[in-house]
Amino acid sequence: MSTKRKPPTLQQKKEEVNRKALLWIGVSLVLLIILIVVLLIVAGN
């Protein structure tokens, strides 16, 4: 029994979670940028 080998299902699940996390980070960054731009426009006027 080798402990180095991981079941492929676990690896797939981890990849899926990482992709979801990246998606959420991207979405939140975009929303943050939009919010800052809107605030700057409002403050400018």
Backbone as XML, in Angstrom:
<?xml version="1.0"?>
<chain id="A" units="angstrom">
  <residue number="1" name="MET">
    <atom name="N" x="0.843" y="-1.202" z="0.000"/>
    <atom name="CA" x="0.000" y="0.000" z="0.000"/>
    <atom name="C" x="0.879" y="1.254" z="0.000"/>
  </residue>
  <residue number="2" name="SER">
    <atom name="N" x="0.808" y="1.985" z="-1.077"/>
    <atom name="CA" x="1.607" y="3.212" z="-1.157"/>
    <atom name="C" x="0.739" y="4.417" z="-0.802"/>
  </residue>
  <residue number="3" name="THR">
    <atom name="N" x="1.246" y="5.256" z="0.069"/>
    <atom name="CA" x="0.487" y="6.419" z="0.546"/>
    <atom name="C" x="0.627" y="7.609" z="-0.412"/>
  </residue>
  <residue number="4" name="LYS">
    <atom name="N" x="1.603" y="7.523" z="-1.337"/>
    <atom name="CA" x="1.832" y="8.632" z="-2.273"/>
    <atom name="C" x="0.679" y="8.775" z="-3.262"/>
  </residue>
  <residue number="5" name="ARG">
    <atom name="N" x="0.139" y="7.637" z="-3.695"/>
    <atom name="CA" x="-0.925" y="7.658" z="-4.717"/>
    <atom name="C" x="-2.245" y="8.131" z="-4.118"/>
  </residue>
  <residue number="6" name="LYS">
    <atom name="N" x="-2.877" y="9.066" z="-4.807"/>
    <atom name="CA" x="-4.180" y="9.577" z="-4.359"/>
    <atom name="C" x="-5.266" y="9.079" z="-5.292"/>
  </residue>
  <residue number="7" name="PRO">
    <atom name="N" x="-6.453" y="8.862" z="-4.780"/>
    <atom name="CA" x="-7.556" y="8.462" z="-5.660"/>
    <atom name="C" x="-7.887" y="9.573" z="-6.660"/>
  </residue>
  <residue number="8" name="PRO">
    <atom name="N" x="-8.157" y="9.213" z="-7.906"/>
    <atom name="CA" x="-8.403" y="10.231" z="-8.936"/>
    <atom name="C" x="-9.637" y="11.094" z="-8.655"/>
  </residue>
  <residue number="9" name="THR">
    <atom name="N" x="-10.631" y="10.525" z="-7.954"/>
    <atom name="CA" x="-11.853" y="11.279" z="-7.655"/>
    <atom name="C" x="-11.542" y="12.472" z="-6.759"/>
  </residue>
  <residue number="10" name="LEU">
    <atom name="N" x="-10.656" y="12.280" z="-5.796"/>
    <atom name="CA" x="-10.268" y="13.351" z="-4.881"/>
    <atom name="C" x="-9.595" y="14.485" z="-5.652"/>
  </residue>
  <residue number="11" name="GLN">
    <atom name="N" x="-8.716" y="14.115" z="-6.577"/>
    <atom name="CA" x="-7.992" y="15.105" z="-7.386"/>
    <atom name="C" x="-8.976" y="15.922" z="-8.227"/>
  </residue>
  <residue number="12" name="GLN">
    <atom name="N" x="-9.946" y="15.252" z="-8.817"/>
    <atom name="CA" x="-10.950" y="15.940" z="-9.638"/>
    <atom name="C" x="-11.745" y="16.935" z="-8.801"/>
  </residue>
  <residue number="13" name="LYS">
    <atom name="N" x="-12.147" y="16.501" z="-7.630"/>
    <atom name="CA" x="-12.940" y="17.350" z="-6.740"/>
    <atom name="C" x="-12.152" y="18.602" z="-6.358"/>
  </residue>
  <residue number="14" name="LYS">
    <atom name="N" x="-10.881" y="18.422" z="-6.048"/>
    <atom name="CA" x="-10.013" y="19.538" z="-5.658"/>
    <atom name="C" x="-9.907" y="20.549" z="-6.808"/>
  </residue>
  <residue number="15" name="GLU">
    <atom name="N" x="-9.746" y="20.038" z="-8.032"/>
    <atom name="CA" x="-9.646" y="20.904" z="-9.207"/>
    <atom name="C" x="-10.920" y="21.724" z="-9.380"/>
  </residue>
  <residue number="16" name="GLU">
    <atom name="N" x="-12.059" y="21.053" z="-9.183"/>
    <atom name="CA" x="-13.350" y="21.714" z="-9.331"/>
    <atom name="C" x="-13.492" y="22.840" z="-8.314"/>
  </residue>
  <residue number="17" name="VAL">
    <atom name="N" x="-13.104" y="22.561" z="-7.080"/>
    <atom name="CA" x="-13.174" y="23.563" z="-6.007"/>
    <atom name="C" x="-12.275" y="24.749" z="-6.342"/>
  </residue>
  <residue number="18" name="ASN">
    <atom name="N" x="-11.068" y="24.457" z="-6.844"/>
    <atom name="CA" x="-10.132" y="25.523" z="-7.211"/>
    <atom name="C" x="-10.716" y="26.400" z="-8.313"/>
  </residue>
  <residue number="19" name="ARG">
    <atom name="N" x="-11.346" y="25.775" z="-9.300"/>
    <atom name="CA" x="-11.933" y="26.529" z="-10.401"/>
    <atom name="C" x="-13.046" y="27.444" z="-9.881"/>
  </residue>
  <residue number="20" name="LYS">
    <atom name="N" x="-13.866" y="26.908" z="-8.974"/>
    <atom name="CA" x="-14.959" y="27.701" z="-8.387"/>
    <atom name="C" x="-14.399" y="28.861" z="-7.580"/>
  </residue>
  <residue number="21" name="ALA">
    <atom name="N" x="-13.344" y="28.610" z="-6.822"/>
    <atom name="CA" x="-12.715" y="29.663" z="-6.015"/>
    <atom name="C" x="-12.169" y="30.761" z="-6.915"/>
  </residue>
  <residue number="22" name="LEU">
    <atom name="N" x="-11.494" y="30.363" z="-8.000"/>
    <atom name="CA" x="-10.950" y="31.333" z="-8.957"/>
    <atom name="C" x="-12.064" y="32.164" z="-9.569"/>
  </residue>
  <residue number="23" name="LEU">
    <atom name="N" x="-13.176" y="31.514" z="-9.899"/>
    <atom name="CA" x="-14.326" y="32.205" z="-10.484"/>
    <atom name="C" x="-14.852" y="33.250" z="-9.504"/>
  </residue>
  <residue number="24" name="TRP">
    <atom name="N" x="-15.003" y="32.870" z="-8.245"/>
    <atom name="CA" x="-15.510" y="33.797" z="-7.223"/>
    <atom name="C" x="-14.566" y="34.966" z="-7.022"/>
  </residue>
  <residue number="25" name="ILE">
    <atom name="N" x="-13.254" y="34.695" z="-7.019"/>
    <atom name="CA" x="-12.257" y="35.764" z="-6.864"/>
    <atom name="C" x="-12.359" y="36.742" z="-8.034"/>
  </residue>
  <residue number="26" name="GLY">
    <atom name="N" x="-12.481" y="36.188" z="-9.238"/>
    <atom name="CA" x="-12.613" y="37.022" z="-10.442"/>
    <atom name="C" x="-13.851" y="37.892" z="-10.383"/>
  </residue>
  <residue number="27" name="VAL">
    <atom name="N" x="-14.977" y="37.302" z="-10.015"/>
    <atom name="CA" x="-16.248" y="38.027" z="-9.941"/>
    <atom name="C" x="-16.167" y="39.139" z="-8.898"/>
  </residue>
  <residue number="28" name="SER">
    <atom name="N" x="-15.632" y="38.828" z="-7.734"/>
    <atom name="CA" x="-15.550" y="39.831" z="-6.666"/>
    <atom name="C" x="-14.600" y="40.971" z="-7.046"/>
  </residue>
  <residue number="29" name="LEU">
    <atom name="N" x="-13.507" y="40.654" z="-7.740"/>
    <atom name="CA" x="-12.574" y="41.694" z="-8.187"/>
    <atom name="C" x="-13.249" y="42.628" z="-9.185"/>
  </residue>
  <residue number="30" name="VAL">
    <atom name="N" x="-13.982" y="42.053" z="-10.127"/>
    <atom name="CA" x="-14.694" y="42.853" z="-11.134"/>
    <atom name="C" x="-15.714" y="43.761" z="-10.452"/>
  </residue>
  <residue number="31" name="LEU">
    <atom name="N" x="-16.471" y="43.203" z="-9.512"/>
    <atom name="CA" x="-17.472" y="43.992" z="-8.783"/>
    <atom name="C" x="-16.806" y="45.129" z="-8.002"/>
  </residue>
  <residue number="32" name="LEU">
    <atom name="N" x="-15.676" y="44.836" z="-7.395"/>
    <atom name="CA" x="-14.943" y="45.840" z="-6.635"/>
    <atom name="C" x="-14.478" y="46.977" z="-7.547"/>
  </residue>
  <residue number="33" name="ILE">
    <atom name="N" x="-13.938" y="46.645" z="-8.709"/>
    <atom name="CA" x="-13.474" y="47.650" z="-9.674"/>
    <atom name="C" x="-14.647" y="48.521" z="-10.127"/>
  </residue>
  <residue number="34" name="ILE">
    <atom name="N" x="-15.785" y="47.886" z="-10.437"/>
    <atom name="CA" x="-16.982" y="48.622" z="-10.862"/>
    <atom name="C" x="-17.414" y="49.588" z="-9.761"/>
  </residue>
  <residue number="35" name="LEU">
    <atom name="N" x="-17.427" y="49.110" z="-8.534"/>
    <atom name="CA" x="-17.819" y="49.928" z="-7.392"/>
    <atom name="C" x="-16.906" y="51.145" z="-7.248"/>
  </residue>
  <residue number="36" name="ILE">
    <atom name="N" x="-15.595" y="50.951" z="-7.367"/>
    <atom name="CA" x="-14.620" y="52.045" z="-7.249"/>
    <atom name="C" x="-14.837" y="53.055" z="-8.367"/>
  </residue>
  <residue number="37" name="VAL">
    <atom name="N" x="-15.032" y="52.574" z="-9.598"/>
    <atom name="CA" x="-15.259" y="53.458" z="-10.745"/>
    <atom name="C" x="-16.511" y="54.302" z="-10.532"/>
  </residue>
  <residue number="38" name="VAL">
    <atom name="N" x="-17.589" y="53.650" z="-10.089"/>
    <atom name="CA" x="-18.853" y="54.361" z="-9.834"/>
    <atom name="C" x="-18.667" y="55.414" z="-8.756"/>
  </residue>
  <residue number="39" name="LEU">
    <atom name="N" x="-17.961" y="55.050" z="-7.685"/>
    <atom name="CA" x="-17.702" y="56.006" z="-6.595"/>
    <atom name="C" x="-16.875" y="57.187" z="-7.100"/>
  </residue>
  <residue number="40" name="LEU">
    <atom name="N" x="-15.877" y="56.939" z="-7.934"/>
    <atom name="CA" x="-15.051" y="58.022" z="-8.483"/>
    <atom name="C" x="-15.875" y="58.947" z="-9.360"/>
  </residue>
  <residue number="41" name="ILE">
    <atom name="N" x="-16.765" y="58.377" z="-10.190"/>
    <atom name="CA" x="-17.619" y="59.171" z="-11.068"/>
    <atom name="C" x="-18.548" y="60.054" z="-10.226"/>
  </residue>
  <residue number="42" name="VAL">
    <atom name="N" x="-19.164" y="59.443" z="-9.202"/>
    <atom name="CA" x="-20.081" y="60.171" z="-8.315"/>
    <atom name="C" x="-19.336" y="61.270" z="-7.565"/>
  </residue>
  <residue number="43" name="ALA">
    <atom name="N" x="-18.148" y="60.959" z="-7.085"/>
    <atom name="CA" x="-17.334" y="61.940" z="-6.344"/>
    <atom name="C" x="-16.864" y="63.057" z="-7.283"/>
  </residue>
  <residue number="44" name="GLY">
    <atom name="N" x="-16.560" y="62.699" z="-8.532"/>
    <atom name="CA" x="-16.116" y="63.680" z="-9.529"/>
    <atom name="C" x="-17.208" y="64.684" z="-9.846"/>
  </residue>
  <residue number="45" name="ASN">
    <atom name="N" x="-18.442" y="64.226" z="-9.909"/>
    <atom name="CA" x="-19.570" y="65.123" z="-10.182"/>
    <atom name="C" x="-19.982" y="65.761" z="-8.871"/>
  </residue>
</chain>
